[in-house]
Amino acid sequence: MDFIKKHFEKILLAATLVVLLGVALVLWRKVDALSDQVAAGLSGPTGKTNLALTPTADYSNTIDAIKSPANWQVSPIDPFHTGVEIYTPPPSGPTNNAPKIIIPVKPFALKSITRKPFRMIFKSYTGLGENFAISEGKRTIFVPKVGDKIWSSIDKYDTGFIVTKFEKKESLIDVPGIGGKHLRDTSELTIQRGSEPPILLVLNRITEEREPEAVIICQIDNLDLPVRKGQHVVCGGKLYNVVDITLKQVLIVDDETREKLTISKD
């Protein structure tokens, strides 16, 4: 026991050295095995494997077809029976050197010419020519005698006309559905407004306006324009003056160039 006590430290150091030698031996063997595996991986397999080659002709043909697609021919016949007509546009370039003929479009065309009914109707009178009843729409105005104004004393409505003349008449008139001529009162009442031409009203008969009206078509703007004599109209951005209207034609003057245009149904 004394020997062990005296040499304990040396015995412990020797045992530690033995353990370290054993650990070093184990590590050396593992490092050696790992080196063999790494060397084997770097050198590759010892045996050779034969590779099977795949033909690439189909692949090359497909790539060429994509680069240069086939041109399909358009058939004039409807292959699917859809009922839709296949339209082939004409060539865009000029087909010949012939000059193009441009037909000028007239600014106006005549649609109609009419005379509107005059707004007053001579309805009745008394005696030899008194108390004239004149109808204007729903209003009836009574004028005592020739020379009086045609105005309503009830609501102070003044037409501007004056009764200038009365002439008692009777005429034989054909009556439809009865046959033969029958005597009718066709007395006439003349009225006038200011310096305008007088207007003749026949008893219970519609009188037409003195000046006819027309409807013309502005062909540039595709518009119907009702016009009267002395009126101005605009067509295609230009101003025109309606100089005269007859039962057959309308005379218009370009307000800028003073060019005269006759519009008629011809």
C-alpha positions in Angstrom: 0.0 0.0 0.0 2.8 2.3 0.8 4.2 1.7 -2.7 0.9 2.7 -4.3 0.6 5.8 -2.1 4.1 6.9 -3.0 3.7 6.4 -6.8 -0.1 7.2 -7.2 0.5 10.2 -9.4 2.8 8.3 -11.7 0.3 5.3 -12.0 -2.5 7.8 -12.8 -0.4 9.5 -15.5 0.5 6.2 -17.1 -3.2 5.1 -17.2 -4.1 8.4 -18.8 -1.4 7.9 -21.5 -2.7 4.4 -22.3 -6.3 5.8 -22.8 -5.0 8.6 -25.0 -3.1 6.1 -27.1 -6.3 4.0 -27.5 -8.3 7.0 -28.6 -5.7 8.1 -31.1 -5.6 4.6 -32.6 -9.4 4.6 -33.1 -9.3 8.0 -34.7 -6.5 7.0 -37.0 -8.5 4.0 -38.3 -11.6 6.1 -38.9 -9.7 8.8 -40.8 -8.0 6.0 -42.9 -11.5 4.5 -43.8 -12.9 7.9 -44.7 -9.9 8.7 -46.9 -10.6 5.5 -48.8 -14.2 6.5 -49.4 -13.3 9.9 -50.7 -10.7 8.5 -53.0 -13.2 6.0 -54.4 -15.8 8.8 -55.1 -13.2 11.0 -56.9 -11.9 8.2 -59.1 -15.5 7.2 -60.3 -16.9 3.8 -61.0 -14.5 1.1 -62.3 -17.0 -0.3 -64.7 -18.3 1.4 -68.0 -22.0 1.8 -68.8 -23.1 1.9 -72.5 -25.5 4.9 -73.3 -28.5 4.4 -75.6 -28.8 7.3 -78.2 -32.3 8.7 -79.0 -33.0 9.7 -82.7 -33.6 13.5 -83.0 -35.1 13.7 -86.5 -38.7 14.0 -85.3 -37.7 16.8 -82.9 -35.8 18.7 -85.6 -38.8 18.4 -88.1 -41.2 19.8 -85.4 -38.9 22.8 -84.7 -38.7 23.6 -88.5 -42.5 23.4 -88.8 -42.9 25.9 -86.0 -40.5 28.3 -87.7 -42.1 28.0 -91.1 -45.9 27.2 -90.7 -47.9 25.9 -93.7 -50.1 28.4 -95.7 -53.8 27.4 -95.7 -55.8 28.0 -98.8 -59.1 30.0 -98.3 -61.9 28.1 -100.0 -64.8 30.2 -101.5 -67.1 27.4 -100.3 -68.4 27.5 -96.7 -66.9 24.1 -95.4 -68.8 24.2 -92.2 -72.2 25.3 -93.6 -72.4 28.2 -91.3 -74.3 30.4 -93.9 -71.6 33.1 -93.6 -70.3 34.4 -96.9 -66.5 34.4 -97.2 -65.5 37.9 -98.4 -62.3 38.3 -100.4 -61.2 41.9 -100.4 -60.1 43.5 -103.7 -56.4 44.4 -104.2 -55.4 47.5 -102.4 -53.4 49.0 -105.2 -54.8 50.9 -108.2 -56.1 48.6 -110.9 -55.8 51.2 -113.7 -54.7 54.7 -114.3 -58.1 56.0 -115.3 -59.0 59.3 -113.5 -61.7 59.1 -110.8 -64.9 60.9 -111.6 -66.2 62.8 -108.6 -69.9 63.8 -108.9 -70.6 66.9 -106.9 -73.4 66.7 -104.3 -75.9 69.4 -104.4 -76.4 71.0 -101.0 -80.2 71.0 -101.2 -83.0 68.8 -102.5 -86.8 69.6 -102.5 -89.0 67.5 -100.3 -92.4 69.4 -100.5 -94.1 72.7 -101.2 -97.4 73.4 -99.5 -99.7 76.2 -98.6 -100.9 76.2 -95.0 -104.5 77.2 -94.1 -104.9 80.8 -93.1 -105.7 81.0 -89.4 -109.0 82.9 -89.8 -112.3 81.8 -91.2 -115.3 84.0 -92.1 -118.2 82.3 -90.3 -121.3 84.5 -90.5 -122.8 88.0 -90.9 -126.2 89.7 -90.5 -128.2 91.9 -92.8 -126.5 93.4 -95.7 -123.1 93.2 -94.1 -122.8 93.7 -90.3 -121.7 91.9 -87.2 -119.1 89.7 -89.0 -118.2 86.6 -87.0 -114.5 85.6 -87.6 -113.1 82.4 -86.1 -109.5 82.0 -85.1 -108.9 78.6 -83.6 -111.2 78.2 -80.6 -111.7 82.0 -80.4 -114.6 83.8 -82.3 -114.3 87.6 -82.7 -117.3 89.7 -83.8 -116.6 92.8 -85.8 -119.5 95.3 -86.0 -118.9 96.8 -89.5 -116.5 97.4 -92.3 -113.5 99.5 -91.3 -113.4 98.1 -87.7 -110.4 96.3 -86.3 -110.5 92.5 -85.7 -109.9 92.4 -82.0 -111.6 90.9 -78.9 -112.9 93.4 -76.4 -113.2 90.6 -73.8 -109.5 89.8 -73.4 -108.1 92.8 -75.5 -106.7 90.4 -78.1 -105.7 92.3 -81.3 -105.0 90.4 -84.5 -103.7 93.5 -86.3 -106.2 93.0 -89.2 -108.9 95.4 -90.3 -112.1 94.6 -92.3 -111.7 96.7 -95.4 -114.5 95.4 -97.6 -117.6 93.1 -97.7 -119.3 91.8 -100.9 -122.5 89.8 -100.7 -122.5 86.9 -103.2 -124.5 83.8 -104.1 -123.2 81.0 -106.4 -124.3 77.6 -107.7 -122.1 75.0 -106.1 -121.8 71.3 -106.9 -122.7 69.3 -103.7 -121.0 65.8 -103.6 -123.5 63.0 -103.1 -126.6 65.0 -103.9 -126.0 65.7 -107.6 -126.7 68.9 -109.5 -125.9 72.5 -108.5 -127.2 74.2 -105.4 -127.3 77.9 -104.5 -124.9 78.8 -101.8 -124.0 82.0 -100.0 -120.4 82.8 -101.1 -120.1 86.3 -99.7 -116.6 87.7 -99.4 -114.9 89.5 -96.6 -111.6 91.4 -97.3 -109.2 92.0 -94.5 -105.7 93.6 -94.4 -102.9 94.1 -91.9 -100.8 97.3 -92.3 -99.3 97.6 -95.7 -99.4 93.9 -96.5 -101.5 92.7 -99.5 -105.2 92.1 -98.6 -106.6 88.7 -97.9 -109.9 87.5 -99.2 -112.1 85.3 -96.9 -115.0 83.4 -98.4 -117.9 82.6 -96.1 -117.4 79.2 -94.4 -114.4 78.3 -96.6 -110.8 77.7 -95.6 -108.4 80.2 -97.2 -104.8 79.2 -97.9 -101.8 81.3 -96.8 -100.6 83.7 -99.5 -97.0 82.6 -99.3 -96.3 78.9 -99.7 -94.0 77.0 -97.4 -91.4 74.4 -98.4 -89.5 71.6 -96.8 -86.0 71.3 -98.2 -83.4 68.6 -97.4 -79.9 69.7 -96.5 -78.1 66.7 -98.1 -74.7 67.6 -96.5 -76.1 67.4 -92.9 -79.0 65.1 -93.8 -81.6 67.4 -92.3 -85.2 68.4 -93.2 -85.5 72.2 -93.1 -89.0 73.9 -93.1 -88.5 77.3 -94.8 -90.5 80.4 -95.8 -89.7 83.3 -98.0 -87.2 85.7 -96.4 -85.9 83.1 -94.0 -82.2 82.2 -93.4 -81.0 78.6 -93.2 -77.7 76.9 -92.4 -76.4 73.9 -94.4 -72.9 72.4 -94.2 -71.7 75.3 -92.1 -72.8 77.9 -94.8 -75.6 80.5 -94.5 -78.3 80.7 -97.2 -81.2 83.2 -97.8 -84.6 81.9 -99.0 -85.4 84.5 -101.7 -88.6 83.1 -103.1 -90.9 80.1 -103.0 -93.4 79.2 -105.7 -95.6 76.1 -106.1 -92.9 74.4 -108.1 -89.5 75.6 -106.8 -87.5 77.3 -104.1 -84.9 80.0 -104.9 -82.0 80.2 -102.4 -78.9 82.5 -102.5 -75.6 81.8 -100.8 -75.2 84.6 -98.3 -71.4 84.8 -98.8 -70.8 84.1 -102.5 -74.2 85.4 -103.7 -74.6 82.2 -105.8 -78.2 81.4 -106.7 -79.5 77.9 -106.3 -82.8 76.8 -107.7 -84.3 73.8 -105.8 -87.1 71.9 -107.7 -88.3 68.3 -108.2 -86.7 67.5 -111.5 
